[in-house]
Amino acid sequence: MYEAHFGLQEAPFALTPNTRYFLRARSHSDALELLLVALKEREGFIKITGEVGTGKTLLCRLLLNELEQEAYTAYIPNPHLTPETLYEAVAEELGVDVSACGNTHQVLKALNDRLIALAMEQRPVVLVIDEAQAMPEATIEALRLLTNLETESIRLLQVVLFGQPELDELLKRDSLRQLRQRITFQYRLAPLDKVLVAQYLRHRLAQAGYNGGELFSSPALRLITRSSGGIPRLVNIIAHKALLAAWGKGDRQVSRGHVMQAIRDTDSAQVPNLLVRWL
């Protein structure tokens, strides 16, 4: 709608994860570096957590892209599965035909044979699970048992868990202490601060083809930071609606008023307490 008005080639604040728009903010850059180093060291379990909208899925896709030439990967985006279905999903991701398998034992045997064959090629196998907080407890335990597949010298399967903070609470259960003890590295994604929010907006605008002056005024930037809490997804939503508001009025720069209009239309945004600010 507003792309031509602001000199953009595409919408800069779409919610679909696009690795081209990744901003190497310290928290997210550190998390990616941790993942790559830990996987290189053949660690068993790695856990990355963050609030809703902090960019876990985008980071997950970046990791898969980085591993494309170095490892075999299996990606499970929706892990709300039974243990048996989890085994079948992992096997399918790794190219194992389980149609002839009559039971779970046979599926695991076929999967184990495949992992040994891949290990002979000197490339690690990495299982990446997004939205891991949705996994039933029985499936989490099945996942731990899956990582028991190993030889005397190497670990056949490494696991990366991406999840919301509820994943931490889930893993605190005494019944899951064995898996919790296997998590050797973990990282919590942090929201963006006011400096990074400004950088984030400029970065996405530049990637979308914008090459003009400051599109968001300073008061608008401050208000976006406060109302979004630094959560990238909320920053995207508010910035998109603010651009729509500015375009609708024919304005060339996003002002504080445009952002206020966007906030009122966004249930998840934090409406600033004007009285407290005035005091």
BELSULRA-V280651 format. One record per residue. N is the residue number from 0. RES is the residue in three letters. D_FIRST is the distance of its C-alpha to the first C-alpha in Angstrom with 2 decimals. Layout:
<<N | RES | D_FIRST> <N | RES | D_FIRST>>
This chain:
<<0 | MET | 0.00> <1 | TYR | 3.80> <2 | GLU | 5.84> <3 | ALA | 7.59> <4 | HIS | 8.25> <5 | PHE | 10.03> <6 | GLY | 11.46> <7 | LEU | 10.34> <8 | GLN | 11.19> <9 | GLU | 9.67> <10 | ALA | 8.51> <11 | PRO | 11.74> <12 | PHE | 12.52> <13 | ALA | 12.65> <14 | LEU | 15.92> <15 | THR | 17.43> <16 | PRO | 20.32> <17 | ASN | 19.98> <18 | THR | 23.11> <19 | ARG | 21.52> <20 | TYR | 19.93> <21 | PHE | 23.34> <22 | LEU | 24.63> <23 | ARG | 28.41> <24 | ALA | 29.05> <25 | ARG | 32.76> <26 | SER | 32.81> <27 | HIS | 30.73> <28 | SER | 32.45> <29 | ASP | 35.82> <30 | ALA | 35.11> <31 | LEU | 34.27> <32 | GLU | 37.39> <33 | LEU | 39.50> <34 | LEU | 38.43> <35 | LEU | 39.27> <36 | VAL | 42.58> <37 | ALA | 43.66> <38 | LEU | 42.93> <39 | LYS | 44.85> <40 | GLU | 47.76> <41 | ARG | 47.65> <42 | GLU | 47.22> <43 | GLY | 47.06> <44 | PHE | 44.42> <45 | ILE | 41.57> <46 | LYS | 39.37> <47 | ILE | 36.00> <48 | THR | 34.79> <49 | GLY | 31.98> <50 | GLU | 30.22> <51 | VAL | 27.33> <52 | GLY | 24.20> <53 | THR | 26.21> <54 | GLY | 25.32> <55 | LYS | 28.30> <56 | THR | 26.65> <57 | LEU | 25.04> <58 | LEU | 28.52> <59 | CYS | 30.05> <60 | ARG | 28.08> <61 | LEU | 29.01> <62 | LEU | 32.60> <63 | LEU | 32.60> <64 | ASN | 31.31> <65 | GLU | 34.04> <66 | LEU | 36.68> <67 | GLU | 35.82> <68 | GLN | 38.62> <69 | GLU | 41.03> <70 | ALA | 41.29> <71 | TYR | 40.96> <72 | THR | 38.35> <73 | ALA | 37.88> <74 | TYR | 34.69> <75 | ILE | 34.74> <76 | PRO | 31.34> <77 | ASN | 32.77> <78 | PRO | 36.38> <79 | HIS | 37.24> <80 | LEU | 39.98> <81 | THR | 43.72> <82 | PRO | 45.90> <83 | GLU | 46.72> <84 | THR | 43.11> <85 | LEU | 42.30> <86 | TYR | 45.09> <87 | GLU | 43.92> <88 | ALA | 40.30> <89 | VAL | 41.56> <90 | ALA | 43.94> <91 | GLU | 41.26> <92 | GLU | 39.04> <93 | LEU | 42.11> <94 | GLY | 42.97> <95 | VAL | 45.89> <96 | ASP | 46.77> <97 | VAL | 47.94> <98 | SER | 48.48> <99 | ALA | 52.22> <100 | CYS | 52.44> <101 | GLY | 54.21> <102 | ASN | 53.67> <103 | THR | 52.02> <104 | HIS | 54.92> <105 | GLN | 54.40> <106 | VAL | 50.66> <107 | LEU | 51.49> <108 | LYS | 54.18> <109 | ALA | 51.89> <110 | LEU | 49.27> <111 | ASN | 52.01> <112 | ASP | 53.25> <113 | ARG | 49.78> <114 | LEU | 49.35> <115 | ILE | 52.77> <116 | ALA | 51.93> <117 | LEU | 48.74> <118 | ALA | 50.75> <119 | MET | 53.11> <120 | GLU | 50.30> <121 | GLN | 50.09> <122 | ARG | 46.42> <123 | PRO | 45.49> <124 | VAL | 43.77> <125 | VAL | 41.06> <126 | LEU | 39.76> <127 | VAL | 36.43> <128 | ILE | 35.66> <129 | ASP | 32.39> <130 | GLU | 32.34> <131 | ALA | 36.12> <132 | GLN | 36.65> <133 | ALA | 36.24> <134 | MET | 39.35> <135 | PRO | 42.38> <136 | GLU | 45.43> <137 | ALA | 47.37> <138 | THR | 44.67> <139 | ILE | 44.66> <140 | GLU | 48.42> <141 | ALA | 48.06> <142 | LEU | 45.75> <143 | ARG | 48.49> <144 | LEU | 51.05> <145 | LEU | 48.86> <146 | THR | 49.09> <147 | ASN | 52.88> <148 | LEU | 52.68> <149 | GLU | 54.06> <150 | THR | 56.94> <151 | GLU | 59.63> <152 | SER | 57.78> <153 | ILE | 54.01> <154 | ARG | 51.36> <155 | LEU | 49.81> <156 | LEU | 46.57> <157 | GLN | 44.44> <158 | VAL | 41.92> <159 | VAL | 38.82> <160 | LEU | 37.58> <161 | PHE | 34.13> <162 | GLY | 33.91> <163 | GLN | 33.19> <164 | PRO | 36.03> <165 | GLU | 37.48> <166 | LEU | 38.69> <167 | ASP | 41.00> <168 | GLU | 42.43> <169 | LEU | 42.95> <170 | LEU | 44.85> <171 | LYS | 47.12> <172 | ARG | 48.91> <173 | ASP | 52.47> <174 | SER | 52.23> <175 | LEU | 49.62> <176 | ARG | 51.53> <177 | GLN | 52.41> <178 | LEU | 48.82> <179 | ARG | 48.02> <180 | GLN | 50.87> <181 | ARG | 49.46> <182 | ILE | 46.22> <183 | THR | 47.17> <184 | PHE | 43.92> <185 | GLN | 41.16> <186 | TYR | 38.29> <187 | ARG | 36.09> <188 | LEU | 32.56> <189 | ALA | 31.99> <190 | PRO | 28.90> <191 | LEU | 27.47> <192 | ASP | 29.13> <193 | LYS | 27.57> <194 | VAL | 28.12> <195 | LEU | 26.58> <196 | VAL | 23.49> <197 | ALA | 22.88> <198 | GLN | 23.68> <199 | TYR | 21.47> <200 | LEU | 18.34> <201 | ARG | 19.37> <202 | HIS | 20.19> <203 | ARG | 16.93> <204 | LEU | 15.05> <205 | ALA | 17.75> <206 | GLN | 17.50> <207 | ALA | 13.81> <208 | GLY | 15.10> <209 | TYR | 15.00> <210 | ASN | 18.33> <211 | GLY | 18.32> <212 | GLY | 20.18> <213 | GLU | 19.85> <214 | LEU | 16.30> <215 | PHE | 17.75> <216 | SER | 20.87> <217 | SER | 24.08> <218 | PRO | 24.25> <219 | ALA | 20.71> <220 | LEU | 21.83> <221 | ARG | 25.03> <222 | LEU | 23.48> <223 | ILE | 21.10> <224 | THR | 24.28> <225 | ARG | 26.35> <226 | SER | 24.04> <227 | SER | 23.17> <228 | GLY | 26.76> <229 | GLY | 25.63> <230 | ILE | 24.42> <231 | PRO | 21.74> <232 | ARG | 19.93> <233 | LEU | 19.82> <234 | VAL | 18.79> <235 | ASN | 15.70> <236 | ILE | 14.91> <237 | ILE | 15.68> <238 | ALA | 13.93> <239 | HIS | 10.57> <240 | LYS | 11.17> <241 | ALA | 12.58> <242 | LEU | 9.66> <243 | LEU | 7.74> <244 | ALA | 11.09> <245 | ALA | 11.52> <246 | TRP | 8.43> <247 | GLY | 9.63> <248 | LYS | 13.01> <249 | GLY | 12.33> <250 | ASP | 13.98> <251 | ARG | 14.13> <252 | GLN | 15.66> <253 | VAL | 15.34> <254 | SER | 18.53> <255 | ARG | 20.71> <256 | GLY | 19.73> <257 | HIS | 16.06> <258 | VAL | 17.46> <259 | MET | 19.97> <260 | GLN | 17.44> <261 | ALA | 15.80> <262 | ILE | 19.40> <263 | ARG | 20.42> <264 | ASP | 17.80> <265 | THR | 19.00> <266 | ASP | 22.46> <267 | SER | 23.42> <268 | ALA | 22.81> <269 | GLN | 26.00> <270 | VAL | 26.07> <271 | PRO | 28.11> <272 | ASN | 31.51> <273 | LEU | 31.52> <274 | LEU | 35.23> <275 | VAL | 36.26> <276 | ARG | 34.34> <277 | TRP | 36.01> <278 | LEU | 39.41>>
